[in-house]
Amino acid sequence: MLRIAVPNKGSLSETAAEMLFEAGYSGRRDPRALTVADPRNGVEFFYLRPRDIATYVGSGALDVGITGRDLLLDSGSSAVEIASLEFGESTFRFAAAAGRFSGLEDLEGIRVATSYPGLVGDFLARNGVTADLVSLDGAVESAVKLGVADAVADVVSTGSTLRAQGLEIFGPVILESSAVLISAKQDIPGITTLQRRLQGVLVARQYVLVDYDVPVSLLAAATKVTPGIESPTVSPLQDPGWVAVRSMVPRADANHVMDELYEIGARAILVSAIHAARI
């Protein structure tokens, strides 16, 4: 069986479980369960702390796992990212008291608090900066006010939490992170199927199917709007002057596409969700 590590809690847990369910796998029903076997699909799930997943996968104890890119890089594990899962996005930045620092070089020799000492330490080393890293397990934004550090390196979304502590963002982006699929080696049976299924979920979330009828004389103009992945499907109708067209379009563009098609002369325009896909 393919042994898969899944986050047991935190911001990645729920979406990871949803993706696996949409990909056709059976997940846990009891939130306290630590392992769940899915013999029909030839996999077994292990529910672990997100921060520990890279370690288990890198050691070979488990075959593949879902975790954050930030956690993978911070762990120092030998596991590698094999696919981006496009959720759980976050940005890592430096912050300090307003006006105190302006660039990365200002961090030389000062104290920097972070929950990701491996990740931040590697970034500073690559940029030729030596700082005194203060490792904290959460509430990093309070470190400057409490005198534990001179600057912090933390996840930033809107920056409102940092501003509330009198901090401002400075310097370059440390990392753009998201959920990723990781493994120590890719020749394990079942990993390719898992990747293909998860990619199918991503496609199904990003695209919709558009069906419409259009006069043959306007077909070329309409299919320029809906070129599809390889090519749209065009089918004859009882009226020889019309055809039916089916094509995949980005979900975010669906209403704009419908408007354009109607203006061209298409009618009976329908949009349908995609529940699963293989591209």
Accessible surface in RSA format (square Angstrom, percent):
REM  Atomic radii and reference values for relative SASA: ProtOr
REM  Chains: A
REM  Algorithm: Lee & Richards
REM  Probe-radius: 1.40
REM  Slices: 20
REM RES _ NUM      All-atoms   Total-Side   Main-Chain    Non-polar    All polar
REM                ABS   REL    ABS   REL    ABS   REL    ABS   REL    ABS   REL
RES MET A   1   123.30  63.9  55.62  36.8  67.68 161.1  55.76  47.4  67.54  89.5
RES LEU A   2     7.60   4.2   2.64   1.9   4.96  12.5   4.04   2.8   3.55   9.6
RES ARG A   3    85.00  35.7  85.00  43.3   0.00   0.0  22.99  31.4  62.01  37.6
RES ILE A   4     0.18   0.1   0.18   0.1   0.00   0.0   0.18   0.1   0.00   0.0
RES ALA A   5     0.00   0.0   0.00   0.0   0.00   0.0   0.00   0.0   0.00   0.0
RES VAL A   6     1.09   0.7   1.09   1.0   0.00   0.0   1.09   0.9   0.00   0.0
RES PRO A   7     1.07   0.8   0.00   0.0   1.07   3.9   0.00   0.0   1.07   6.6
RES ASN A   8    41.47  28.6  29.66  28.7  11.81  28.4   3.07   7.4  38.39  37.1
RES LYS A   9   124.14  60.6 119.15  73.1   4.99  11.9  71.74  64.6  52.39  55.8
RES GLY A  10    56.08  69.2   0.00   N/A  56.08  69.2  35.79  98.2  20.29  45.4
RES SER A  11   105.81  89.4  70.24  93.7  35.57  81.9  57.52 122.5  48.29  67.6
RES LEU A  12    14.99   8.3  14.71  10.5   0.28   0.7  14.71  10.3   0.28   0.8
RES SER A  13    19.40  16.4  19.17  25.6   0.23   0.5   4.74  10.1  14.66  20.5
RES GLU A  14   123.86  71.1 118.10  89.3   5.76  13.7  47.76  92.4  76.10  62.1
RES THR A  15    35.52  25.3  35.52  36.0   0.00   0.0   8.64  11.6  26.87  40.6
RES ALA A  16     0.13   0.1   0.00   0.0   0.13   0.3   0.13   0.2   0.00   0.0
RES ALA A  17    50.30  46.2  43.04  66.4   7.26  16.5  45.96  64.7   4.33  11.5
RES GLU A  18    77.71  44.6  73.61  55.7   4.09   9.7  32.38  62.6  45.32  37.0
RES MET A  19     0.24   0.1   0.24   0.2   0.00   0.0   0.03   0.0   0.21   0.3
RES LEU A  20     8.70   4.8   8.70   6.2   0.00   0.0   8.70   6.1   0.00   0.0
RES PHE A  21   152.99  76.5 144.63  89.6   8.36  21.7 145.07  88.0   7.92  22.7
RES GLU A  22    78.23  44.9  57.70  43.7  20.53  48.9  30.73  59.4  47.50  38.8
RES ALA A  23     9.11   8.4   0.00   0.0   9.11  20.7   5.64   7.9   3.47   9.2
RES GLY A  24    42.06  51.9   0.00   N/A  42.06  51.9  31.51  86.5  10.55  23.6
RES TYR A  25     8.78   4.1   4.45   2.5   4.33  11.3   1.74   1.3   7.04   8.7
RES SER A  26    61.38  51.9  55.59  74.2   5.79  13.3  28.62  60.9  32.76  45.9
RES GLY A  27    40.94  50.5   0.00   N/A  40.94  50.5  23.42  64.3  17.52  39.2
RES ARG A  28    59.10  24.8  32.02  16.3  27.08  64.5  10.34  14.1  48.76  29.5
RES ARG A  29   241.00 101.2 204.90 104.5  36.10  85.9  82.34 112.5 158.66  96.2
RES ASP A  30    59.75  41.9  54.28  54.0   5.47  12.9  30.57  72.0  29.18  29.1
RES PRO A  31   105.22  76.7  89.96  82.0  15.26  55.5  92.56  76.4  12.67  78.7
RES ARG A  32   198.72  83.4 177.93  90.7  20.79  49.5  82.41 112.6 116.31  70.5
RES ALA A  33    26.99  24.8  17.11  26.4   9.88  22.5  26.99  38.0   0.00   0.0
RES LEU A  34   124.85  69.5 118.66  84.9   6.19  15.6 118.66  83.3   6.19  16.7
RES THR A  35    67.38  47.9  52.40  53.1  14.98  35.7  21.51  28.9  45.87  69.3
RES VAL A  36    29.21  19.2  24.27  22.0   4.93  11.9  29.21  25.4   0.00   0.0
RES ALA A  37    57.75  53.1  36.31  56.0  21.44  48.8  36.31  51.1  21.44  56.8
RES ASP A  38     5.28   3.7   3.96   3.9   1.32   3.1   1.32   3.1   3.96   3.9
RES PRO A  39    99.21  72.3  80.48  73.4  18.74  68.1  80.85  66.8  18.36 114.1
RES ARG A  40   215.84  90.6 178.07  90.8  37.76  89.9  77.56 106.0 138.27  83.8
RES ASN A  41    32.08  22.1   7.18   6.9  24.90  59.9   6.68  16.1  25.41  24.6
RES GLY A  42    32.08  39.6   0.00   N/A  32.08  39.6  24.50  67.2   7.59  17.0
RES VAL A  43     3.62   2.4   3.62   3.3   0.00   0.0   3.62   3.1   0.00   0.0
RES GLU A  44    47.78  27.4  47.78  36.1   0.00   0.0   0.90   1.7  46.87  38.3
RES PHE A  45     1.09   0.5   1.09   0.7   0.00   0.0   1.09   0.7   0.00   0.0
RES PHE A  46    44.29  22.2  44.29  27.4   0.00   0.0  44.29  26.9   0.00   0.0
RES TYR A  47    12.89   6.0   9.84   5.6   3.05   7.9   5.06   3.8   7.83   9.7
RES LEU A  48    35.29  19.7  32.74  23.4   2.55   6.4  35.29  24.8   0.00   0.0
RES ARG A  49   109.26  45.9 106.92  54.5   2.34   5.6  40.35  55.1  68.91  41.8
RES PRO A  50    22.95  16.7  22.74  20.7   0.21   0.8  22.74  18.8   0.21   1.3
RES ARG A  51    80.48  33.8  75.29  38.4   5.19  12.4  42.03  57.4  38.46  23.3
RES ASP A  52    46.30  32.4  45.97  45.8   0.33   0.8   6.08  14.3  40.22  40.1
RES ILE A  53     0.00   0.0   0.00   0.0   0.00   0.0   0.00   0.0   0.00   0.0
RES ALA A  54     0.39   0.4   0.39   0.6   0.00   0.0   0.39   0.5   0.00   0.0
RES THR A  55    83.05  59.1  79.45  80.5   3.60   8.6  63.50  85.3  19.55  29.6
RES TYR A  56    93.99  43.9  93.16  53.0   0.83   2.2  49.50  37.2  44.49  54.8
RES VAL A  57     0.16   0.1   0.05   0.0   0.10   0.3   0.05   0.0   0.10   0.3
RES GLY A  58    15.91  19.6   0.00   N/A  15.91  19.6   3.56   9.8  12.34  27.6
RES SER A  59    83.79  70.8  39.34  52.5  44.45 102.4  48.24 102.7  35.55  49.8
RES GLY A  60    38.08  47.0   0.00   N/A  38.08  47.0  24.43  67.1  13.65  30.6
RES ALA A  61    49.64  45.6  32.36  49.9  17.27  39.3  43.54  61.3   6.09  16.1
RES LEU A  62    11.34   6.3   9.47   6.8   1.88   4.7   9.47   6.6   1.88   5.1
RES ASP A  63    13.54   9.5  11.29  11.2   2.24   5.3   1.47   3.5  12.06  12.0
RES VAL A  64     0.00   0.0   0.00   0.0   0.00   0.0   0.00   0.0   0.00   0.0
RES GLY A  65     0.00   0.0   0.00   N/A   0.00   0.0   0.00   0.0   0.00   0.0
RES ILE A  66     0.53   0.3   0.53   0.4   0.00   0.0   0.53   0.4   0.00   0.0
RES THR A  67     0.00   0.0   0.00   0.0   0.00   0.0   0.00   0.0   0.00   0.0
RES GLY A  68     3.36   4.1   0.00   N/A   3.36   4.1   3.36   9.2   0.00   0.0
RES ARG A  69    48.18  20.2  48.18  24.6   0.00   0.0  16.45  22.5  31.73  19.2
RES ASP A  70    13.02   9.1  13.02  13.0   0.00   0.0   0.00   0.0  13.02  13.0
RES LEU A  71    17.99  10.0  16.94  12.1   1.04   2.6  16.94  11.9   1.04   2.8
RES LEU A  72    10.78   6.0   8.68   6.2   2.10   5.3   8.68   6.1   2.10   5.6
RES LEU A  73    80.75  45.0  71.32  51.0   9.43  23.7  74.27  52.2   6.48  17.4
RES ASP A  74    20.45  14.3   8.31   8.3  12.14  28.7   0.25   0.6  20.20  20.1
RES SER A  75    45.03  38.1   4.59   6.1  40.44  93.2  16.19  34.5  28.84  40.4
RES GLY A  76    70.24  86.6   0.00   N/A  70.24  86.6  38.98 107.0  31.26  70.0
RES SER A  77    29.06  24.6   1.54   2.1  27.52  63.4  12.19  26.0  16.87  23.6
RES SER A  78    82.77  69.9  56.54  75.5  26.24  60.4  57.58 122.6  25.19  35.3
RES ALA A  79     6.16   5.7   0.00   0.0   6.16  14.0   0.00   0.0   6.16  16.3
RES VAL A  80    80.86  53.2  78.50  71.1   2.36   5.7  80.86  70.3   0.00   0.0
RES GLU A  81    66.01  37.9  41.72  31.6  24.30  57.8  16.94  32.8  49.07  40.1
RES ILE A  82    25.23  14.4   0.28   0.2  24.95  60.1   6.24   4.5  18.99  51.5
RES ALA A  83    29.84  27.4  20.51  31.6   9.33  21.2  29.77  41.9   0.07   0.2
RES SER A  84    42.60  36.0  30.84  41.2  11.76  27.1  23.96  51.0  18.64  26.1
RES LEU A  85     2.14   1.2   1.64   1.2   0.49   1.2   1.64   1.2   0.49   1.3
RES GLU A  86    87.34  50.1  66.38  50.2  20.96  49.9  27.07  52.4  60.27  49.2
RES PHE A  87    18.93   9.5  17.02  10.5   1.91   5.0  18.93  11.5   0.00   0.0
RES GLY A  88    34.75  42.9   0.00   N/A  34.75  42.9  18.49  50.7  16.26  36.4
RES GLU A  89   121.98  70.0  93.55  70.8  28.43  67.7  56.00 108.3  65.98  53.9
RES SER A  90    25.20  21.3  15.94  21.3   9.26  21.3  20.65  44.0   4.56   6.4
RES THR A  91    32.62  23.2  32.32  32.8   0.30   0.7  13.14  17.6  19.48  29.4
RES PHE A  92     0.00   0.0   0.00   0.0   0.00   0.0   0.00   0.0   0.00   0.0
RES ARG A  93    54.02  22.7  53.19  27.1   0.83   2.0   1.34   1.8  52.67  31.9
RES PHE A  94     0.02   0.0   0.02   0.0   0.00   0.0   0.02   0.0   0.00   0.0
RES ALA A  95     0.31   0.3   0.31   0.5   0.00   0.0   0.31   0.4   0.00   0.0
RES ALA A  96     1.06   1.0   1.06   1.6   0.00   0.0   1.06   1.5   0.00   0.0
RES ALA A  97    38.18  35.1  37.37  57.7   0.81   1.9  37.37  52.6   0.81   2.2
RES ALA A  98    74.43  68.4  48.89  75.4  25.55  58.1  49.14  69.2  25.30  67.0
RES GLY A  99    66.78  82.4   0.00   N/A  66.78  82.4  35.29  96.9  31.49  70.5
RES ARG A 100   129.32  54.3  97.70  49.8  31.61  75.3  37.14  50.8  92.18  55.9
RES PHE A 101    21.79  10.9  13.17   8.2   8.63  22.4  15.52   9.4   6.28  18.0
RES SER A 102    95.40  80.6  70.08  93.5  25.31  58.3  48.76 103.8  46.64  65.3
RES GLY A 103    11.32  14.0   0.00   N/A  11.32  14.0  11.32  31.1   0.00   0.0
RES LEU A 104    22.27  12.4  20.02  14.3   2.25   5.7  20.05  14.1   2.22   6.0
RES GLU A 105   120.11  69.0 108.65  82.2  11.46  27.3  63.33 122.5  56.78  46.4
RES ASP A 106    49.64  34.8  36.13  36.0  13.52  32.0  12.30  28.9  37.35  37.2
RES LEU A 107     0.00   0.0   0.00   0.0   0.00   0.0   0.00   0.0   0.00   0.0
RES GLU A 108    95.38  54.8  80.07  60.6  15.31  36.4  48.37  93.5  47.01  38.4
RES GLY A 109    61.91  76.3   0.00   N/A  61.91  76.3  30.94  84.9  30.97  69.4
RES ILE A 110    27.28  15.5  23.48  17.5   3.81   9.2  27.28  19.6   0.00   0.0
RES ARG A 111    86.82  36.5  86.82  44.3   0.00   0.0  33.06  45.2  53.76  32.6
RES VAL A 112     0.00   0.0   0.00   0.0   0.00   0.0   0.00   0.0   0.00   0.0
RES ALA A 113     0.00   0.0   0.00   0.0   0.00   0.0   0.00   0.0   0.00   0.0
RES THR A 114     0.00   0.0   0.00   0.0   0.00   0.0   0.00   0.0   0.00   0.0
RES SER A 115    18.70  15.8  12.48  16.7   6.22  14.3  10.65  22.7   8.05  11.3
RES TYR A 116    28.69  13.4  28.69  16.3   0.00   0.0   5.32   4.0  23.36  28.8
RES PRO A 117    46.55  33.9  43.27  39.4   3.28  11.9  43.48  35.9   3.07  19.1
RES GLY A 118    28.85  35.6   0.00   N/A  28.85  35.6  26.66  73.2   2.19   4.9
RES LEU A 119     9.56   5.3   8.86   6.3   0.70   1.8   9.43   6.6   0.13   0.3
RES VAL A 120     0.00   0.0   0.00   0.0   0.00   0.0   0.00   0.0   0.00   0.0
RES GLY A 121    21.34  26.3   0.00   N/A  21.34  26.3  16.56  45.4   4.79  10.7
RES ASP A 122    78.20  54.8  76.25  75.9   1.96   4.6  14.02  33.0  64.19  64.0
RES PHE A 123    17.58   8.8  17.58  10.9   0.00   0.0  17.58  10.7   0.00   0.0
RES LEU A 124     4.08   2.3   4.08   2.9   0.00   0.0   4.08   2.9   0.00   0.0
RES ALA A 125    72.70  66.8  48.40  74.7  24.30  55.3  54.72  77.1  17.98  47.6
RES ARG A 126   170.48  71.6 129.74  66.1  40.74  97.0  76.26 104.2  94.21  57.1
RES ASN A 127    72.56  50.0  44.37  42.9  28.19  67.9  10.13  24.4  62.43  60.3
RES GLY A 128    66.18  81.6   0.00   N/A  66.18  81.6  37.88 103.9  28.31  63.4
RES VAL A 129    14.12   9.3   8.15   7.4   5.98  14.4   8.38   7.3   5.75  15.6
RES THR A 130    97.37  69.2  93.89  95.2   3.48   8.3  63.63  85.5  33.74  51.0
RES ALA A 131    21.42  19.7   0.00   0.0  21.42  48.7   1.78   2.5  19.64  52.0
RES ASP A 132    82.98  58.1  75.64  75.3   7.34  17.4  26.44  62.2  56.54  56.4
RES LEU A 133    53.33  29.7  28.53  20.4  24.80  62.3  28.53  20.0  24.80  66.7
RES VAL A 134    31.71  20.9  28.09  25.4   3.62   8.7  31.71  27.5   0.00   0.0
RES SER A 135    76.75  64.9  51.01  68.1  25.74  59.3  29.73  63.3  47.02  65.9
RES LEU A 136    52.98  29.5  45.52  32.6   7.46  18.7  50.28  35.3   2.70   7.3
RES ASP A 137   146.14 102.4 110.44 109.9  35.70  84.4  39.22  92.3 106.91 106.6
RES GLY A 138    39.09  48.2   0.00   N/A  39.09  48.2  30.73  84.3   8.36  18.7
RES ALA A 139    70.27  64.6  50.96  78.6  19.31  43.9  53.86  75.8  16.42  43.5
RES VAL A 140     2.23   1.5   1.72   1.6   0.52   1.3   1.72   1.5   0.52   1.4
RES GLU A 141    36.33  20.9  36.03  27.3   0.30   0.7   1.85   3.6  34.47  28.1
RES SER A 142    31.02  26.2  31.02  41.4   0.00   0.0  12.20  26.0  18.82  26.4
RES ALA A 143     2.67   2.5   0.00   0.0   2.67   6.1   2.53   3.6   0.14   0.4
RES VAL A 144    30.32  19.9  20.11  18.2  10.21  24.6  20.11  17.5  10.21  27.7
RES LYS A 145   136.50  66.6 102.11  62.6  34.39  81.9  75.24  67.7  61.26  65.3
RES LEU A 146   133.09  74.1 103.29  73.9  29.80  74.9 108.09  75.9  25.00  67.3
RES GLY A 147    44.55  54.9   0.00   N/A  44.55  54.9  30.13  82.7  14.43  32.3
RES VAL A 148    61.33  40.4  52.95  47.9   8.37  20.2  58.12  50.5   3.21   8.7
RES ALA A 149     2.87   2.6   0.00   0.0   2.87   6.5   0.00   0.0   2.87   7.6
RES ASP A 150    22.50  15.8  21.34  21.2   1.16   2.7   1.27   3.0  21.23  21.2
RES ALA A 151     0.00   0.0   0.00   0.0   0.00   0.0   0.00   0.0   0.00   0.0
RES VAL A 152     0.23   0.1   0.23   0.2   0.00   0.0   0.23   0.2   0.00   0.0
RES ALA A 153     0.10   0.1   0.00   0.0   0.10   0.2   0.00   0.0   0.10   0.3
RES ASP A 154    24.94  17.5  24.81  24.7   0.13   0.3   0.46   1.1  24.48  24.4
RES VAL A 155    61.60  40.5  47.29  42.8  14.31  34.5  47.29  41.1  14.31  38.8
RES VAL A 156    17.39  11.4   9.46   8.6   7.93  19.1  12.20  10.6   5.19  14.1
RES SER A 157   107.49  90.8  68.62  91.6  38.87  89.5  49.93 106.3  57.56  80.6
RES THR A 158   100.45  71.4  77.26  78.3  23.19  55.3  79.73 107.1  20.71  31.3
RES GLY A 159     5.61   6.9   0.00   N/A   5.61   6.9   3.32   9.1   2.28   5.1
RES SER A 160    60.68  51.3  54.98  73.4   5.70  13.1  35.02  74.6  25.66  35.9
RES THR A 161    80.14  57.0  74.04  75.1   6.10  14.5  46.34  62.2  33.80  51.1
RES LEU A 162     7.81   4.3   7.72   5.5   0.09   0.2   7.72   5.4   0.09   0.2
RES ARG A 163   146.52  61.5 129.52  66.0  17.00  40.5  63.13  86.3  83.39  50.5
RES ALA A 164    78.28  72.0  42.45  65.5  35.83  81.5  55.38  78.0  22.90  60.7
RES GLN A 165    49.83  27.9  41.53  30.4   8.30  19.8   1.10   2.3  48.73  37.0
RES GLY A 166    46.66  57.5   0.00   N/A  46.66  57.5  37.52 103.0   9.14  20.5
RES LEU A 167     6.06   3.4   2.00   1.4   4.06  10.2   2.13   1.5   3.92  10.6
RES GLU A 168    67.35  38.7  64.16  48.5   3.19   7.6  23.17  44.8  44.18  36.1
RES ILE A 169    61.60  35.1  37.41  27.9  24.19  58.3  37.41  26.9  24.19  65.7
RES PHE A 170    13.85   6.9   6.67   4.1   7.17  18.7  13.85   8.4   0.00   0.0
RES GLY A 171    21.60  26.6   0.00   N/A  21.60  26.6   9.46  25.9  12.15  27.2
RES PRO A 172    58.94  43.0  46.05  42.0  12.90  46.9  58.25  48.1   0.70   4.3
RES VAL A 173    60.84  40.0  45.02  40.8  15.82  38.1  45.02  39.1  15.82  42.9
RES ILE A 174    11.22   6.4   0.14   0.1  11.08  26.7   0.14   0.1  11.08  30.1
RES LEU A 175    28.28  15.7  23.58  16.9   4.70  11.8  28.28  19.9   0.00   0.0
RES GLU A 176   104.06  59.7  96.37  72.9   7.69  18.3  56.69 109.7  47.37  38.7
RES SER A 177     5.46   4.6   1.67   2.2   3.79   8.7   0.26   0.6   5.20   7.3
RES SER A 178     9.15   7.7   8.68  11.6   0.47   1.1   6.77  14.4   2.38   3.3
RES ALA A 179     0.00   0.0   0.00   0.0   0.00   0.0   0.00   0.0   0.00   0.0
RES VAL A 180     0.00   0.0   0.00   0.0   0.00   0.0   0.00   0.0   0.00   0.0
RES LEU A 181     0.41   0.2   0.41   0.3   0.00   0.0   0.41   0.3   0.00   0.0
RES ILE A 182     0.00   0.0   0.00   0.0   0.00   0.0   0.00   0.0   0.00   0.0
RES SER A 183     0.28   0.2   0.00   0.0   0.28   0.6   0.00   0.0   0.28   0.4
RES ALA A 184    43.93  40.4  17.72  27.3  26.21  59.6  17.72  25.0  26.21  69.4
RES LYS A 185   124.98  61.0 117.25  71.9   7.73  18.4  67.48  60.7  57.50  61.3
RES GLN A 186   106.64  59.6  88.15  64.4  18.49  44.0  28.21  60.0  78.43  59.5
RES ASP A 187   121.70  85.2  88.41  88.0  33.29  78.7  51.44 121.1  70.26  70.1
RES ILE A 188    29.85  17.0  24.41  18.2   5.44  13.1  25.88  18.6   3.97  10.8
RES PRO A 189   119.24  86.9 100.51  91.6  18.72  68.1 113.39  93.6   5.85  36.4
RES GLY A 190    34.96  43.1   0.00   N/A  34.96  43.1  21.19  58.2  13.76  30.8
RES ILE A 191     0.70   0.4   0.70   0.5   0.00   0.0   0.70   0.5   0.00   0.0
RES THR A 192    80.75  57.4  79.99  81.1   0.76   1.8  49.62  66.6  31.13  47.1
RES THR A 193    60.82  43.3  60.56  61.4   0.26   0.6  32.66  43.9  28.16  42.6
RES LEU A 194     0.42   0.2   0.42   0.3   0.00   0.0   0.42   0.3   0.00   0.0
RES GLN A 195    45.02  25.2  40.61  29.7   4.41  10.5  12.80  27.2  32.22  24.4
RES ARG A 196   121.25  50.9 114.03  58.1   7.21  17.2  41.70  57.0  79.55  48.2
RES ARG A 197    50.80  21.3  49.86  25.4   0.94   2.2   3.52   4.8  47.28  28.7
RES LEU A 198     2.31   1.3   2.31   1.7   0.00   0.0   2.31   1.6   0.00   0.0
RES GLN A 199    93.27  52.2  91.71  67.0   1.56   3.7  39.52  84.1  53.76  40.8
RES GLY A 200     1.70   2.1   0.00   N/A   1.70   2.1   1.54   4.2   0.16   0.4
RES VAL A 201     4.16   2.7   2.89   2.6   1.28   3.1   3.36   2.9   0.81   2.2
RES LEU A 202     8.38   4.7   8.32   6.0   0.06   0.1   8.38   5.9   0.00   0.0
RES VAL A 203     9.67   6.4   9.67   8.8   0.00   0.0   9.67   8.4   0.00   0.0
RES ALA A 204     5.68   5.2   4.74   7.3   0.94   2.1   4.91   6.9   0.77   2.0
RES ARG A 205    77.32  32.5  64.80  33.0  12.52  29.8  44.89  61.4  32.43  19.7
RES GLN A 206    73.87  41.3  64.95  47.5   8.91  21.2  35.13  74.8  38.73  29.4
RES TYR A 207    55.11  25.7  55.11  31.4   0.00   0.0  15.31  11.5  39.80  49.1
RES VAL A 208     4.86   3.2   4.86   4.4   0.00   0.0   4.86   4.2   0.00   0.0
RES LEU A 209    39.65  22.1  39.65  28.4   0.00   0.0  39.65  27.8   0.00   0.0
RES VAL A 210     0.00   0.0   0.00   0.0   0.00   0.0   0.00   0.0   0.00   0.0
RES ASP A 211    31.50  22.1  31.50  31.4   0.00   0.0  16.84  39.6  14.66  14.6
RES TYR A 212     2.57   1.2   0.00   0.0   2.57   6.7   1.14   0.9   1.43   1.8
RES ASP A 213    39.76  27.9  39.76  39.6   0.00   0.0   2.87   6.8  36.89  36.8
RES VAL A 214     0.00   0.0   0.00   0.0   0.00   0.0   0.00   0.0   0.00   0.0
RES PRO A 215    26.46  19.3  26.46  24.1   0.00   0.0  26.46  21.8   0.00   0.0
RES VAL A 216    74.39  48.9  66.11  59.9   8.28  19.9  66.11  57.4   8.28  22.5
RES SER A 217   103.76  87.7  62.39  83.3  41.37  95.3  58.39 124.4  45.36  63.6
RES LEU A 218    59.45  33.1  58.30  41.7   1.15   2.9  59.45  41.7   0.00   0.0
RES LEU A 219    40.88  22.8  40.88  29.2   0.00   0.0  40.88  28.7   0.00   0.0
RES ALA A 220    72.61  66.8  63.05  97.3   9.57  21.8  68.98  97.1   3.63   9.6
RES ALA A 221    44.29  40.7  36.64  56.5   7.66  17.4  40.37  56.9   3.92  10.4
RES ALA A 222     0.00   0.0   0.00   0.0   0.00   0.0   0.00   0.0   0.00   0.0
RES THR A 223    26.67  19.0  23.28  23.6   3.40   8.1   9.79  13.2  16.88  25.5
RES LYS A 224   172.37  84.1 144.90  88.9  27.48  65.4  93.99  84.6  78.38  83.5
RES VAL A 225    31.89  21.0  13.94  12.6  17.95  43.3  20.21  17.6  11.68  31.7
RES THR A 226     0.00   0.0   0.00   0.0   0.00   0.0   0.00   0.0   0.00   0.0
RES PRO A 227    77.80  56.7  74.19  67.6   3.61  13.1  75.34  62.2   2.46  15.3
RES GLY A 228    20.83  25.7   0.00   N/A  20.83  25.7   2.57   7.1  18.25  40.9
RES ILE A 229    71.44  40.7  39.35  29.3  32.09  77.3  41.67  30.0  29.77  80.8
RES GLU A 230   155.07  89.0 120.24  91.0  34.83  82.9  68.67 132.8  86.39  70.5
RES SER A 231    80.45  68.0  59.24  79.1  21.21  48.9  35.83  76.3  44.62  62.5
RES PRO A 232    26.43  19.3  13.30  12.1  13.13  47.7  14.48  12.0  11.94  74.2
RES THR A 233    80.01  56.9  73.98  75.0   6.03  14.4  47.31  63.5  32.70  49.4
RES VAL A 234    63.48  41.8  34.32  31.1  29.16  70.3  34.32  29.8  29.16  79.1
RES SER A 235    46.51  39.3  45.66  60.9   0.85   1.9  23.71  50.5  22.80  31.9
RES PRO A 236   119.00  86.7 101.44  92.5  17.56  63.8 102.46  84.6  16.54 102.8
RES LEU A 237    64.32  35.8  47.88  34.3  16.44  41.3  53.11  37.3  11.21  30.2
RES GLN A 238   186.32 104.2 150.73 110.2  35.59  84.7  64.62 137.5 121.70  92.3
RES ASP A 239    78.19  54.8  70.71  70.4   7.48  17.7  30.88  72.7  47.30  47.2
RES PRO A 240   122.50  89.3  97.33  88.7  25.17  91.5 105.42  87.0  17.08 106.1
RES GLY A 241    36.75  45.3   0.00   N/A  36.75  45.3  31.52  86.5   5.23  11.7
RES TRP A 242    77.24  31.0  76.13  36.9   1.11   2.6  52.64  28.1  24.61  39.9
RES VAL A 243    17.80  11.7  17.80  16.1   0.00   0.0  17.80  15.5   0.00   0.0
RES ALA A 244    27.47  25.3  26.41  40.7   1.06   2.4  26.67  37.6   0.80   2.1
RES VAL A 245     2.15   1.4   0.00   0.0   2.15   5.2   1.27   1.1   0.88   2.4
RES ARG A 246   114.15  47.9 112.02  57.1   2.13   5.1  30.84  42.1  83.31  50.5
RES SER A 247     4.95   4.2   0.00   0.0   4.95  11.4   4.95  10.5   0.00   0.0
RES MET A 248    34.78  18.0  27.96  18.5   6.82  16.2   7.35   6.2  27.43  36.3
RES VAL A 249     3.94   2.6   3.60   3.3   0.34   0.8   3.94   3.4   0.00   0.0
RES PRO A 250    57.66  42.0  57.66  52.6   0.00   0.0  57.66  47.6   0.00   0.0
RES ARG A 251   105.43  44.3  96.86  49.4   8.57  20.4  50.62  69.2  54.81  33.2
RES ALA A 252    95.70  88.0  59.91  92.4  35.80  81.4  71.97 101.4  23.73  62.9
RES ASP A 253    62.72  43.9  62.72  62.4   0.00   0.0   9.51  22.4  53.22  53.1
RES ALA A 254    10.03   9.2   9.74  15.0   0.28   0.6   9.74  13.7   0.28   0.8
RES ASN A 255   110.57  76.3 109.54 105.9   1.04   2.5  27.71  66.7  82.86  80.1
RES HIS A 256   123.49  67.5 122.34  85.0   1.16   3.0  73.45  75.7  50.04  58.2
RES VAL A 257    11.77   7.7  11.77  10.7   0.00   0.0  11.77  10.2   0.00   0.0
RES MET A 258    55.26  28.6  53.88  35.7   1.39   3.3  47.97  40.8   7.29   9.7
RES ASP A 259    89.74  62.9  85.45  85.1   4.29  10.1  28.60  67.3  61.14  61.0
RES GLU A 260    89.98  51.7  86.05  65.1   3.93   9.3  33.03  63.9  56.95  46.5
RES LEU A 261     0.00   0.0   0.00   0.0   0.00   0.0   0.00   0.0   0.00   0.0
RES TYR A 262   120.67  56.3 118.01  67.1   2.66   6.9  79.52  59.8  41.14  50.7
RES GLU A 263   148.61  85.3 117.91  89.2  30.70  73.1  44.87  86.8 103.74  84.7
RES ILE A 264    47.57  27.1  29.19  21.7  18.38  44.3  35.97  25.9  11.59  31.5
RES GLY A 265    16.91  20.9   0.00   N/A  16.91  20.9  13.15  36.1   3.76   8.4
RES ALA A 266     0.00   0.0   0.00   0.0   0.00   0.0   0.00   0.0   0.00   0.0
RES ARG A 267    96.56  40.5  96.21  49.0   0.35   0.8  43.37  59.3  53.20  32.2
RES ALA A 268    64.89  59.7  37.01  57.1  27.88  63.4  52.44  73.8  12.45  33.0
RES ILE A 269    25.23  14.4   8.70   6.5  16.53  39.9   8.70   6.3  16.53  44.9
RES LEU A 270   114.25  63.6 112.36  80.4   1.89   4.8 114.25  80.2   0.00   0.0
RES VAL A 271    57.78  38.0  26.01  23.6  31.77  76.6  26.01  22.6  31.77  86.2
RES SER A 272    48.19  40.7  42.46  56.7   5.73  13.2  25.54  54.4  22.65  31.7
RES ALA A 273    57.39  52.8  35.51  54.8  21.88  49.8  35.95  50.6  21.44  56.8
RES ILE A 274    23.76  13.5  13.73  10.2  10.03  24.2  16.92  12.2   6.83  18.5
RES HIS A 275   156.52  85.5 138.34  96.2  18.18  46.5  97.23 100.2  59.29  69.0
RES ALA A 276    66.11  60.8  46.01  71.0  20.09  45.7  47.10  66.3  19.00  50.3
RES ALA A 277    15.58  14.3   5.85   9.0   9.73  22.1  15.34  21.6   0.24   0.6
RES ARG A 278   131.15  55.1 100.07  51.0  31.08  74.0  55.15  75.4  76.00  46.1
RES ILE A 279   118.54  67.5  46.83  34.9  71.71 172.8  73.05  52.6  45.49 123.4
END  Absolute sums over single chains surface
CHAIN  1 A    14109.3      10823.5       3285.8       7870.3       6239.0
END  Absolute sums over all chains
TOTAL         14109.3      10823.5       3285.8       7870.3       6239.0
